[in-house]
Amino acid sequence: MIWFITVIFGFGLGLLFFGTLWLAVRHFVRFPKRRILIAASGLARVLLLTVALYMMSRQGYAKLLAGLAGLWMARVILICRLDGIHHGS
């Protein structure tokens, strides 16, 4: 059961990480201070991901791999769902 929770946690982490990346890229053109958006978004996402992966690794590398599998699944699902969606020209 703990493995399932770790995969779900990784999946949620992936949705948050890649979802905010998608939002940042989507709004990149309209944001007047692009550098601030990219730097702040990237730093926050990487910091969150690093802390979460570190916490998973403290539970053992098998659970870290389960969390990474969930992260990867979220990435694949978001790519499939957002493929072909074009906003603007």
DSSP file (Angstrom, degrees, kcal/mol; ACC not computed):
  #  RESIDUE AA STRUCTURE BP1 BP2  ACC     N-H-->O    O-->H-N    N-H-->O    O-->H-N    TCO  KAPPA ALPHA  PHI   PSI    X-CA   Y-CA   Z-CA
    1    1 A M     >        0   0    0      0, 0.0     4,-2.0     0, 0.0     5,-0.2   0.000 360.0 360.0 360.0 -37.1    0.0    0.0    0.0
    2    2 A I  H  >  +     0   0    0      1,-0.2     4,-2.2     2,-0.2     5,-0.2   0.864 360.0  55.8 -62.3 -35.7    2.9    2.4    0.7
    3    3 A W  H  > S+     0   0    0      1,-0.2     4,-2.4     2,-0.2    -1,-0.2   0.918 106.2  50.5 -62.9 -42.5    4.2    1.8   -2.8
    4    4 A F  H  > S+     0   0    0      1,-0.2     4,-2.5     2,-0.2    -1,-0.2   0.909 110.2  49.3 -62.6 -42.4    0.8    2.9   -4.2
    5    5 A I  H  X S+     0   0    0     -4,-2.0     4,-2.6     1,-0.2    -1,-0.2   0.889 110.3  51.3 -64.0 -39.3    0.8    6.1   -2.1
    6    6 A T  H  X S+     0   0    0     -4,-2.2     4,-2.5     2,-0.2    -2,-0.2   0.895 110.4  48.3 -65.8 -40.1    4.4    6.9   -3.3
    7    7 A V  H  X S+     0   0    0     -4,-2.4     4,-2.5     2,-0.2    -2,-0.2   0.922 112.5  48.7 -65.2 -43.3    3.4    6.4   -6.9
    8    8 A I  H  X S+     0   0    0     -4,-2.5     4,-2.6     2,-0.2    -2,-0.2   0.903 111.0  50.8 -62.6 -41.3    0.4    8.7   -6.4
    9    9 A F  H  X S+     0   0    0     -4,-2.6     4,-2.4     2,-0.2    -2,-0.2   0.924 111.8  47.4 -61.7 -44.6    2.6   11.3   -4.6
   10   10 A G  H  X S+     0   0    0     -4,-2.5     4,-2.3     2,-0.2    -2,-0.2   0.874 110.8  52.5 -63.2 -37.8    5.0   11.2   -7.5
   11   11 A F  H  X S+     0   0    0     -4,-2.5     4,-2.5     2,-0.2    -2,-0.2   0.928 110.8  46.4 -64.0 -45.9    2.1   11.5  -10.0
   12   12 A G  H  X S+     0   0    0     -4,-2.6     4,-2.3     1,-0.2    -2,-0.2   0.891 111.8  51.7 -62.6 -40.0    0.8   14.6   -8.2
   13   13 A L  H  X S+     0   0    0     -4,-2.4     4,-2.9     2,-0.2    -1,-0.2   0.900 110.0  49.7 -62.5 -41.3    4.3   16.0   -8.1
   14   14 A G  H  X S+     0   0    0     -4,-2.3     4,-2.8     2,-0.2     5,-0.5   0.901 109.3  51.0 -65.1 -41.9    4.6   15.4  -11.8
   15   15 A L  H  X S+     0   0    0     -4,-2.5     4,-1.8     1,-0.2     5,-0.3   0.918 114.6  44.3 -61.1 -42.5    1.3   17.1  -12.5
   16   16 A L  H  X S+     0   0    0     -4,-2.3     4,-2.0     3,-0.2    -2,-0.2   0.935 117.2  44.7 -66.7 -46.6    2.4   20.1  -10.4
   17   17 A F  H  X S+     0   0    0     -4,-2.9     4,-1.5     1,-0.2    -2,-0.2   0.965 122.9  33.2 -64.1 -55.2    5.8   20.3  -11.9
   18   18 A F  H  X S+     0   0    0     -4,-2.8     4,-2.2     2,-0.2    -1,-0.2   0.795 116.3  57.3 -77.1 -27.5    4.9   19.8  -15.6
   19   19 A G  H  X S+     0   0    0     -4,-1.8     4,-2.3    -5,-0.5    -1,-0.2   0.922 109.3  44.5 -66.7 -44.0    1.6   21.7  -15.3
   20   20 A T  H  X S+     0   0    0     -4,-2.0     4,-2.4    -5,-0.3    -2,-0.2   0.837 111.4  54.6 -70.7 -30.6    3.2   24.8  -14.0
   21   21 A L  H  X S+     0   0    0     -4,-1.5     4,-2.4    -5,-0.2     5,-0.2   0.933 109.3  47.9 -63.0 -45.0    5.9   24.5  -16.6
   22   22 A W  H  X S+     0   0    0     -4,-2.2     4,-2.5     1,-0.2    -2,-0.2   0.910 112.3  48.9 -62.0 -43.5    3.2   24.4  -19.3
   23   23 A L  H  X S+     0   0    0     -4,-2.3     4,-2.0     2,-0.2    -1,-0.2   0.908 111.0  50.1 -63.8 -41.6    1.4   27.4  -17.8
   24   24 A A  H  < S+     0   0    0     -4,-2.4     4,-0.4     1,-0.2    -2,-0.2   0.917 113.6  44.6 -63.9 -43.0    4.7   29.4  -17.6
   25   25 A V  H >< S+     0   0    0     -4,-2.4     3,-0.8     1,-0.2     4,-0.5   0.895 111.9  53.5 -68.2 -39.1    5.5   28.6  -21.3
   26   26 A R  H 3< S+     0   0    0     -4,-2.5     3,-0.3     1,-0.2     4,-0.2   0.865 115.9  38.5 -63.8 -36.7    1.9   29.4  -22.3
   27   27 A H  T 3X S+     0   0    0     -4,-2.0     4,-1.3     1,-0.2    -1,-0.2   0.386  89.3  98.5 -95.4   3.5    2.0   32.8  -20.7
   28   28 A F  T <4 S+     0   0    0     -3,-0.8     3,-0.3    -4,-0.4    -1,-0.2   0.889  81.3  50.4 -57.9 -43.1    5.6   33.6  -21.6
   29   29 A V  T  4 S+     0   0    0     -4,-0.5    -1,-0.2    -3,-0.3    -2,-0.1   0.862 113.8  43.3 -67.9 -36.6    4.6   35.7  -24.6
   30   30 A R  T  4 S+     0   0    0     -4,-0.2    -1,-0.2    -3,-0.2    -2,-0.2   0.618  90.3  96.5 -87.6 -12.5    2.1   37.9  -22.8
   31   31 A F     <  -     0   0    0     -4,-1.3     3,-0.4    -3,-0.3     6,-0.0  -0.659  63.8-150.7 -83.8 126.1    4.1   38.5  -19.6
   32   32 A P  S    S+     0   0    0      0, 0.0     2,-0.8     0, 0.0     3,-0.2   0.847  92.5  46.6 -67.2 -32.9    6.0   41.8  -19.8
   33   33 A K     >  +     0   0    0      1,-0.2     4,-1.7     2,-0.1     3,-0.4  -0.659  69.1 167.0-109.9  76.9    8.9   40.6  -17.5
   34   34 A R  H  > S+     0   0    0     -2,-0.8     4,-2.6    -3,-0.4     5,-0.2   0.849  70.7  57.0 -60.5 -39.2    9.7   37.3  -19.1
   35   35 A R  H  > S+     0   0    0      1,-0.2     4,-2.6     2,-0.2    -1,-0.2   0.887 106.1  49.9 -63.5 -38.6   13.0   36.7  -17.3
   36   36 A I  H  > S+     0   0    0     -3,-0.4     4,-2.8     2,-0.2     5,-0.3   0.920 111.3  49.7 -65.6 -43.1   11.4   37.0  -13.9
   37   37 A L  H  X S+     0   0    0     -4,-1.7     4,-2.3     2,-0.2     5,-0.3   0.935 114.2  44.1 -61.1 -47.5    8.6   34.5  -14.9
   38   38 A I  H  X S+     0   0    0     -4,-2.6     4,-2.4     2,-0.2     5,-0.3   0.933 117.3  44.9 -65.1 -46.3   11.1   32.0  -16.2
   39   39 A A  H  X S+     0   0    0     -4,-2.6     4,-2.5    -5,-0.2     5,-0.2   0.936 117.5  42.6 -65.1 -47.8   13.5   32.4  -13.3
   40   40 A A  H  X S+     0   0    0     -4,-2.8     4,-2.4    -5,-0.2     5,-0.2   0.925 117.7  45.6 -66.9 -44.9   10.9   32.3  -10.5
   41   41 A S  H  X S+     0   0    0     -4,-2.3     4,-2.5    -5,-0.3     5,-0.2   0.935 115.8  46.1 -64.3 -46.7    8.9   29.5  -12.0
   42   42 A G  H  X S+     0   0    0     -4,-2.4     4,-2.6    -5,-0.3     5,-0.3   0.916 113.9  47.9 -63.4 -44.1   12.0   27.4  -12.7
   43   43 A L  H  X S+     0   0    0     -4,-2.5     4,-2.4    -5,-0.3     5,-0.2   0.924 113.6  47.0 -63.9 -44.8   13.5   28.0   -9.3
   44   44 A A  H  X S+     0   0    0     -4,-2.4     4,-2.4    -5,-0.2    -2,-0.2   0.917 114.6  46.8 -64.3 -43.0   10.2   27.2   -7.5
   45   45 A R  H  X S+     0   0    0     -4,-2.5     4,-2.5    -5,-0.2    -2,-0.2   0.927 114.8  45.2 -66.0 -44.7    9.6   24.0   -9.6
   46   46 A V  H  X S+     0   0    0     -4,-2.6     4,-2.7    -5,-0.2     5,-0.2   0.895 113.4  50.6 -67.3 -39.4   13.2   22.7   -9.2
   47   47 A L  H  X S+     0   0    0     -4,-2.4     4,-2.4    -5,-0.3     5,-0.2   0.935 112.5  46.3 -62.9 -46.6   13.2   23.5   -5.5
   48   48 A L  H  X S+     0   0    0     -4,-2.4     4,-2.4    -5,-0.2    -2,-0.2   0.926 114.6  47.4 -60.8 -45.9    9.9   21.7   -4.9
   49   49 A L  H  X S+     0   0    0     -4,-2.5     4,-2.6     2,-0.2     5,-0.2   0.902 111.9  50.2 -64.1 -41.9   11.1   18.7   -7.0
   50   50 A T  H  X S+     0   0    0     -4,-2.7     4,-2.2     2,-0.2    -2,-0.2   0.932 112.7  45.6 -63.3 -46.7   14.4   18.5   -5.2
   51   51 A V  H  X S+     0   0    0     -4,-2.4     4,-2.3     2,-0.2    -2,-0.2   0.924 114.8  47.9 -63.6 -44.5   12.9   18.5   -1.7
   52   52 A A  H  X S+     0   0    0     -4,-2.4     4,-2.1    -5,-0.2    -2,-0.2   0.915 113.2  46.8 -65.1 -43.3   10.2   16.0   -2.7
   53   53 A L  H  X S+     0   0    0     -4,-2.6     4,-2.3     2,-0.2    -1,-0.2   0.870 111.5  52.1 -67.4 -35.7   12.7   13.6   -4.3
   54   54 A Y  H  X S+     0   0    0     -4,-2.2     4,-1.5    -5,-0.2    -2,-0.2   0.918 109.0  50.0 -63.7 -42.9   15.0   13.9   -1.3
   55   55 A M  H  < S+     0   0    0     -4,-2.3     4,-0.5     1,-0.2    -2,-0.2   0.894 112.1  48.0 -63.6 -39.0   12.2   13.1    1.1
   56   56 A M  H >< S+     0   0    0     -4,-2.1     3,-1.2     1,-0.2     4,-0.3   0.890 108.0  54.6 -67.3 -38.5   11.3   10.0   -1.0
   57   57 A S  H >< S+     0   0    0     -4,-2.3     3,-1.1     1,-0.3    -1,-0.2   0.789  98.5  62.8 -67.9 -26.0   15.0    8.9   -1.1
   58   58 A R  T 3< S+     0   0    0     -4,-1.5    -1,-0.3     1,-0.3    -2,-0.2   0.713  99.8  55.7 -69.6 -18.9   15.1    9.0    2.7
   59   59 A Q  T <  S-     0   0    0     -3,-1.2    -1,-0.3    -4,-0.5    -2,-0.2   0.504 130.4 -74.8 -88.0  -5.7   12.4    6.3    2.6
   60   60 A G    <>  -     0   0    0     -3,-1.1     4,-1.7    -4,-0.3    -1,-0.3  -0.283  38.6 -94.4 122.1 151.7   14.6    4.1    0.5
   61   61 A Y  H  > S+     0   0    0      1,-0.2     4,-2.2     2,-0.2     5,-0.1   0.766 119.4  61.4 -72.1 -23.8   15.6    4.0   -3.1
   62   62 A A  H  > S+     0   0    0      2,-0.2     4,-1.8     1,-0.2    -1,-0.2   0.908 107.3  45.1 -66.8 -40.3   12.8    1.6   -4.1
   63   63 A K  H  > S+     0   0    0     -3,-0.2     4,-2.5     2,-0.2    -2,-0.2   0.837 109.4  56.2 -71.6 -32.4   10.3    4.1   -3.0
   64   64 A L  H  X S+     0   0    0     -4,-1.7     4,-2.5    -8,-0.3    -2,-0.2   0.924 107.6  48.4 -62.4 -43.3   12.2    6.8   -4.8
   65   65 A L  H  X S+     0   0    0     -4,-2.2     4,-2.0     2,-0.2    -2,-0.2   0.877 109.9  52.1 -64.6 -36.9   11.9    4.8   -8.0
   66   66 A A  H  X S+     0   0    0     -4,-1.8     4,-1.9     2,-0.2    -2,-0.2   0.912 111.0  47.7 -64.6 -41.8    8.2    4.3   -7.3
   67   67 A G  H  X S+     0   0    0     -4,-2.5     4,-2.2     1,-0.2    -2,-0.2   0.887 110.6  51.1 -65.0 -39.7    7.8    8.1   -7.0
   68   68 A L  H  X S+     0   0    0     -4,-2.5     4,-2.5     2,-0.2    -1,-0.2   0.848 106.3  55.5 -66.5 -33.4    9.8    8.7  -10.1
   69   69 A A  H  X S+     0   0    0     -4,-2.0     4,-2.4     2,-0.2    -2,-0.2   0.917 108.8  47.5 -64.0 -42.6    7.5    6.3  -11.9
   70   70 A G  H  X S+     0   0    0     -4,-1.9     4,-2.1     2,-0.2    -2,-0.2   0.898 111.2  51.1 -63.6 -40.5    4.5    8.3  -10.9
   71   71 A L  H  X S+     0   0    0     -4,-2.2     4,-1.9     1,-0.2    -2,-0.2   0.914 111.2  48.1 -60.7 -44.4    6.3   11.5  -12.0
   72   72 A W  H  X S+     0   0    0     -4,-2.5     4,-2.4     1,-0.2    -2,-0.2   0.888 108.8  53.5 -65.2 -40.5    7.0    9.9  -15.4
   73   73 A M  H  X S+     0   0    0     -4,-2.4     4,-2.6     1,-0.2    -1,-0.2   0.905 107.9  50.6 -61.4 -41.6    3.4    8.8  -15.7
   74   74 A A  H  X S+     0   0    0     -4,-2.1     4,-2.6     1,-0.2    -1,-0.2   0.902 109.9  51.1 -62.7 -40.3    2.2   12.3  -15.1
   75   75 A R  H  X S+     0   0    0     -4,-1.9     4,-2.3     2,-0.2    -2,-0.2   0.933 111.5  46.5 -61.8 -47.2    4.6   13.6  -17.7
   76   76 A V  H  X S+     0   0    0     -4,-2.4     4,-2.3     1,-0.2    -2,-0.2   0.920 113.6  48.4 -63.6 -44.3    3.4   11.1  -20.3
   77   77 A I  H  X S+     0   0    0     -4,-2.6     4,-2.6     1,-0.2     5,-0.2   0.913 112.0  48.8 -64.5 -42.7   -0.3   11.8  -19.6
   78   78 A L  H  X S+     0   0    0     -4,-2.6     4,-2.6     2,-0.2    -1,-0.2   0.900 110.8  50.8 -65.0 -39.0    0.2   15.6  -19.8
   79   79 A I  H  X S+     0   0    0     -4,-2.3     4,-1.0    -5,-0.2    -2,-0.2   0.926 113.5  45.4 -63.3 -43.2    2.1   15.3  -23.1
   80   80 A C  H  < S+     0   0    0     -4,-2.3    -2,-0.2     1,-0.2    -1,-0.2   0.901 116.8  44.7 -66.3 -40.6   -0.7   13.1  -24.5
   81   81 A R  H  < S+     0   0    0     -4,-2.6    -2,-0.2     1,-0.2    -1,-0.2   0.868 119.5  39.8 -72.9 -36.7   -3.5   15.4  -23.2
   82   82 A L  H >< S+     0   0    0     -4,-2.6     3,-1.9    -5,-0.2     2,-0.2   0.493  85.0 118.9 -94.1  -3.4   -1.9   18.7  -24.3
   83   83 A D  T 3< S+     0   0    0     -4,-1.0     3,-0.1     1,-0.3    -4,-0.0  -0.445  83.4  13.4 -65.7 127.7   -0.5   17.5  -27.6
   84   84 A G  T 3  S+     0   0    0      1,-0.3     2,-0.7    -2,-0.2    -1,-0.3   0.393  90.1 128.9  89.5  -4.4   -2.1   19.5  -30.4
   85   85 A I    <   -     0   0    0     -3,-1.9     2,-0.5     2,-0.0    -1,-0.3  -0.767  36.1-175.9 -86.5 116.8   -3.5   22.2  -28.2
   86   86 A H        -     0   0    0     -2,-0.7     2,-0.6    -3,-0.1    -3,-0.0  -0.958  11.6-165.0-118.7 127.2   -2.3   25.5  -29.6
   87   87 A H        -     0   0    0     -2,-0.5     2,-0.1   -61,-0.0    -2,-0.0  -0.945  63.5 -16.2-112.1 117.0   -3.1   28.8  -27.9
   88   88 A G              0   0    0     -2,-0.6    -2,-0.0     1,-0.2     0, 0.0  -0.359 360.0 360.0  84.7-170.1   -2.6   31.8  -30.1
   89   89 A S              0   0    0     -2,-0.1    -1,-0.2    -3,-0.0    -3,-0.0   0.405 360.0 360.0-121.7 360.0   -0.6   31.8  -33.3
